[in-house]
């Protein structure tokens, strides 16, 4: 049996058993006391009834008749004068009866009184009623009942309680067993699920259809399993992509190095192959650099050091730096930014963002097209909006949700030509969000792409 089921079952059973014992004890004691009180009350009532008869006609015939009435019943009656002379009795007097009648007691009240009620230790319970005629005490009517019948009755009640108590305990055990199973079964499933998770099996399924805390816990474990499974798949895909990204340029480097080392090559051919090797080495260097950036982000060692920056001056310097590359490809680069617009950003990190976005527009735009870097301040929500707009090949609608995924490339067939690793936009997104901003992409195939960055804060002097 599972430990938690056993512990929970024993806890429930102990608690319920204690409650049942207390309740049964009160019920048994109350029932027995009630029955004894009823017996005494009935005995006293019979004595009162005989007294009323004798008070109406206190003669020998009536006295004998009263005694005769009790001869066949479970009770005994003794009629005696006030000075202790026995006038009549239903049965022979026993020593306990005589002792009870000889006890000294004060005046007996008119409604009668109980002489003996100790049914557990004495042979009889007894009551006495006074016989009053013309306000004078004539005698007493003593009523006796053997305690054997009372003890038999109490014993039968006890037996009934024992049977009912036993059945109750059995039903309690069964109920507690099923209840503990019902309560602990989901916990046991969750425990097994977490054990599988700890061993690297993230395909677990935990189902608990309820809105209570157990249901919430099951949902949390299921969400964790799904997230871990997704991360595992992403990790495997990431490692496979990295292996491919590194293997391809390394193959080029090794292959062209072998060719460059051959004898008989002209200086021009050798330089051509060395140039290819250099470009592939640069590609590997850029890929490794991006991987280090992502590693810093994942390990939370990615530090943003914000400072007050004039956006117009800042972006003008970047545009001047990249404009020659755009001119070389025959692409017009436009730039617009309000003067005296300031934001709190990390200069180095945000330069990475803008250069990466402009570089993507350069790679995927055709000659004689235009790329624009536009910055404006939105008065409505007090936010600064930076946009990079091109007239390039665009992105398919179904691929936009994955554009920020690591190692995801839209134009896969051009990966060698463009040199993209699919890590740049991932880093851009992380940097923008680290600044408390938001990045969004709108694109249409054949018409171009617009990347919008929205920053939460701005300063304007």
N, C-alpha and C positions, 0 to 999 in steps of 0.2 A: 504494500500500500504506500502511496505517496506520503511523504512526511507532512506536507502542508495539509492534506486531507485528514490525516490522523490527528494532527494537532488541532485543527479547526473543529473536527468532529468531537474530540474529547472536550474541548472548551465549550462547545454548544451543549453537549450532553451533560456536563457537570453543572452548568448554569441552569439548564432546564430541570435537571434532577433536583437540585437544591430548591428551586421554586416549587416543584411538584410536592416535595416532602413537606415544605412549610405549609402549602395550601391544604394538602391532605391531612396534616396534623391538626390544623385549625378546624377543618371540616369534620374530622373524626371526633375531636374533643367537643365541638359544638353540638354535633348530632347526639353523642352519648349523653351529654349534660341535658340536652333538650328532652331526650327520651326519659331520663331519670326524673326530671321535673314533671313530665307528664304523668309518670307512674305515681309520684307523690301527690300530685294534684288530684288524680283520679281516686286515690286511696282516701284522701281527705274529703273529697266530694261524697264518696259512699258513706263515710262516717257522718257527714252533715245530713245526708238523706235519712239515715237511721235515727239520728238525733231528733229531727223534725217529727218523725213518726212517733217516737217515744214521748216527745213533749206534748203531743195531742192526746195520747192514750198510754199513760205509764202504768200498765197493769201486767199481770203475769202472762196472760195470753199474748199480748203484743210483744212482750219481751221474748218469749219463746219463739214467736213467729219471726222476729228479726234475726235471732240466732240461727233458726232453721234456714233462712234465706241464704246464709253464707256457707252452709255445709258443703255445697257442691261447687263452690267457686274457688278461685285461686287465693282468695283473701280470707282472713279469719277475723271474727268480731268478738269482743269481750265487753259485756255490759256489767258495770259495777257501781255500787253506791259511792257517795263522796267519802265515806269513811273506809273504803277499800274492800267491801264485801262483794264477791262475784255473784251477780244475779243470773247471768246466762253466758254461754260461750258456744261458738259454732264447732269447735274441736277441742281436744284435750290441750291444756296449757303446757307449754314446754318451759324449760328453765330460762332461756333467753327472753321469752314473753314475760315471765314473772319478774325478771330483773328489770325489764323496761317499765313495767307497771309500778314497781316498788321504788323507782328512782324519785328522789325528791325534786320537785319543781315548783315554781311559783303558780299563781292563779292562771288557769287556762283561759285564753281569750275566747270571746263568744263565737268567733268564726273558726275556732279550732287551731291546732298547731301541729307541727311535725315533731315527733318524739325521737325518731332515729332515721337518718338518711345515709349512713355509711354502708352502702350496698356492697362495697368491695371486701370489707373485713367482718361485717356482722351477718347474723343469720336472717334477720328480718329488717324491713323498713317499717316504720310505724307512725300513726297519727292518733291524736286524741281530740274529742269534741265534747264540750260540757253539755249536760242535760239541765236546762233551766225551766222551772215551772213557777209561775207567779214571782219571777225575779229571785227565786231561791235555787241554789245548786242542789240538785237531787243526786246526780251521779255523772259518770263519764262513759263515753263509747270509745273503746280502743279498737283500732283497725291495724291488722298485721298482714304483711305479704312477704313470702319467702324470697330471699335474694337469689336463690338458685335460678328462678325463672328470669330474673333481671340479668344475671351473669350469662345465662344462655343467650339472651337477646343481644347483649353486648358482644359476646363471642361471635354470633352470627354477623353482626354489623362489621366486626373486625375482619371476618372471613371475606365478606363482600368487598371490603376495602383492599384486602390483600389481593383478591382476584383482579379488581379494577386497577389497582396500583401496578400489578404485574403486566397487565395488558397495556397500561399507559406507558410503562418503561419500554416494553417491546416496540410499541408504535413510535415512541420517542426515538429509540435507536434507529429504527428504519427511516423515520423522517430526517433525523440528523445526518444519517448516512447519505441519503439522496440530496439533501440540501448542501452538505459539504462537497459532494461531487459536482453539483450544479455550479456552486460558487467557485470551486478550485479548478474545475476542468479548463475554463478559459485561461486561468493563471498558469496551469501546467503547459497548455499549448503555447502560451507566450514565452514561458521559460525554455521550452524546446526550440522555439523560433529564435530566441536570442542566442542559444547555444550554437545553432546552425549559422547565425550571423557571425558569431565570434570565430567560427571555423572557415569563414569566407564564402559561405553559401548564401547569396543574397536573393535567391528565388523563392524565399519563404512566403507563405500566404497565411495571414492571421485574420480570421473573420469572427466578429462578435457583434451581432445585431442588437445593440441596445444603446441608449443615450446616457447611460450612467458612467461612472469613473472607469469601470472595466472596459466599456466600449471606447472611451477616449484613449485609454492606454493601448488597446489593441490597434486603434487607428494610428496612434503615434508610432508604434512598432512597425506597422505596415508601411507608413510613410518613410520611416528610416530605412527599411529594407529596400523600398523602391528607389530611394535616393542613392543608397549605396550601390545598388545594382546598376543604376544609371551612371554613377561615377566610375564603376568598374569597367563598364563598356566604353565610356569616354576615355578612361586611362589606356585601355587596350588599343583603342583607335588612335589615340594620341601617340603612343609608343610606336605603333605600326607606321604612322605618318612620319614621325621623326626619323625612324629607321630609313624610310624611303627617301626623305628629304636629304639625309646625310649620305646615304648610299649612292644616290645619283651623282652629286657633284664629286664625291670621292672617286667614283668610277671614271668620270671625266679626267680628274687630276691624274690618276694612275695611268690611264690610257694614253693621254697626251704627253705625260712625262716619259713613258716608254718610247713614244715616237720621237720626242725631242732629243732623247739620248742616242738615237741611231747615228751612225757615221754616214757621211756623204750628204747630209742635209745642208742646204744653203742657209746663209745667215737670215735671209728673209723668212724662209719657212720655219726655222727654229724660233725666231721671234714671234711668229704667228701662233705657234703652239704654246709658247711661254705666256703669251697674252691671254690665251684661253685658260691656261692653268691659273693665272693671276685672277681672272674674273671669277672662276669657280671657287678659288680660295676666299675671295671677297664675299661670295655668296654664303659660304660656310661660316665665315666670320660674322656676317649679319644675322644668320640664323641662330648661332650660338649666343650672340648678344641679346637677341629677342627672348631666347629661352631663359637667360639669366634674369631679364626684366620680369618675365612671368613668374619665375621662381621667387623673386623678391616679393611680388604681389601675394603669392600663395602663402608665403611664410610671414606675412605681415611686417616685413622689413622695408616695405616700399614707403619712403618718407616723402611727404609733400610739405615743402617749405614756402608758404605763401608770402607774397609781398605786394605792395601797391605798384601796379604796372599801368603805364599809359598805353592803351591798346593800339592807338594810331601809330605811335613810334615803334612799338614792339612788332606789329605785323608788317610795317614798311621795311624793316630790316630783313625779315624773313622773305618777303617778296623779292627784294633785291638779290638775296642769296640764291633763289631758285629760278629767277627769270631767265638766265642764260640757257638752262636746260629746256625751258619752254620755247625759247626762240630757236634753238637748234632743231627742235621737232616741228617748228612752224605753227605753234599754238599760241594764241593771244591770252595773256594773263592779266585780268583786270582786278583792281583792288579798290575798295571803298570802306572808309571807317570815319565816324564822327571824331572831331578833335576834342581833346580834353575829356575823353571817356576813359575812366580808370576802373580796374577790377583787381581783386585780390587773387593772384594765381602764383604758381611756381613757374618761373621763367623757363627753366631748362625743360621741365616736363611738358609744359604747354607748347613749347617750340616743337617738341617731338610730335605732338598731336597734329599741329597745323602742317608741318612738313610731310608727315605720313599721309594726310588727306590730300594734299596737293600732289604728292608723288603718285598716289593711286589715280588721281584725275589725269595726270600726265601719261601714265602707262596705258590707260584704257580710253584715251581720246585720240581721234584721228587728226591728221594735218589740216590746217586751215579752220580749226574749230576754236572755241573760246572756253576758258576756265575763269571763274570769278570767285574772289574771296570777299565776301560782304559781311560787314559788322554793323549792327544797329542796336539801339536801345528801345525796348518795348515799354512805353509809358504806362500801359494798362496794368501789367503785373510786375513792373520794376525789375525786369530781367534783361540781361545782355544776350543777344542772339548772334552767333557766329555761323556763317553758312559758306560751304564750298560747293559751287555749282559748276557742272561740266556738261558738255554736249557729246559725251562718249558713247560707248556701246550699250550702257545701261545694265540693269540687273533684272532677271526674271522675277516676277512677283512671288513665286513659290520658294525662291532662294533667299529672299530678304530676311525671313526670321532666323536664318542660320549664318548670316553674314558676319556676326561677331564671334562665332565659334572658333576655337583655336584650330589652326591648320586647315581652315575651310577656304577654298578658292573657287570663285565663280568661273573664271576663264581657265579651266584646268589645262586645256590644250596649249595655252600660251605661257605656262608656268616657266618653261626654260627661257623663253624669249624675254618675259618681263622680270623674271628673277624673284617673283613674290613667293613668300613662305606661308602665307595665310595666318601670320601671327600679328601683323601690324594693327589691324582693326581691333583685335582682342586687347592689345596694350592700350590703344586709344580709348576704348570704352572704360577700362579700369582707371586710367588717369582722369578722365572726365568725371566719373562717379566719385573718385577720391576727392575731387574739388567740390563735391556736392551738386554737380550738374547732371544734365541729361543729354544723351545723343540719340539722334533719330535719322533714318535713311528713307528717302523717297526716290524711286527710280522707275524708269520705263525703258524696255528694250528698244534700242535704236534711237532713243531721244536724249538720254543722259541721266545723270544722277545728282541728287541734292542731299548733302549731309549737313544736318543742323545741330549745333551745340547750343544748349541753353544753360547759362550760368545763373545761379540763384542771386548772387550779390553784385552790386556795382557801386562805384564811387564816382561822382562827377564834381569837378571843381570849376 
